[in-house]
């Protein structure tokens, strides 16, 4: 328990609350000099990734390109990289409410993935993220998803709150499930680039294809016997993908060319069978 508390302290975590009014919340009548100063400040915020409508994920993008390979993550490299704490510090100062809708969804996906990596590194690797216990808001050990580890814009969130409250409930975008990576082999692969608003549609579609039919194989269709093997993600979040099996089939069929497998999915005449979920850590170094 004491060691968990020390680790939480090292992360610099605190209870949810607003650190103070942001520059966007100040409303004053500008003089000519103040207007010039405001313009200079806006340029500075823009260069720091805090301009209205956009956020600069360049630091995280560079980390992902350097330390994600073959759908696996080099956690030790992330832990050593000075850019990682720099990026997390930028997230702490961000104002996500100023972002456009695609940028905001991309922002929260990157937040979830970055802090998942940070949790793995801060609380020891082990064999699975499920082995991690962190002190919750009530001071009792909780899972990695229920601990207040995410700091954005003066607020502290849990990974669950980011996923369920800030992403699923607000955006109703089922493809986000293919972008959120919970540090397990059974998860969709961590993309080797950051998500950004102006590429988000193509990134999410590419993630869907990669997870469903790529190396991860989150979907396997036995057309001859009318059986569709699907990742547990489609069981846990069934309502996000469709009201019934036929709707789920049509959803995943859109990422296949015209094949017997696609025709089975479009027909709705199949049986869904969940694929066992592999909770092993998606660690590049452990895989070798």
Secondary structure, DSSP 8 states (H G I E B T S, - for coil): -HHHHHHHHHHT---S---S--GGG------HHHHHHHHHHHHHHHHTT-STB----HHHHHHHHHHEETTEE-HHHHHH-HHHHHHHHHHHH--GGGB-HHHHHHHHHHHHHHHHHHHHHHT---S-GGG-EEE-TTSSEEETTSSEEEEETTEEEEHHIIIIIIIIHHH--GGGGGT---SBTTS----SS---GGGHHHHHHHHHHHHHHSSS-SEEEETTTTEEEEETHHHHTHHHH-SSHHHHHHHHHTTS-SSHHHHHHHHT--EEEEE----SB-BTTTT-
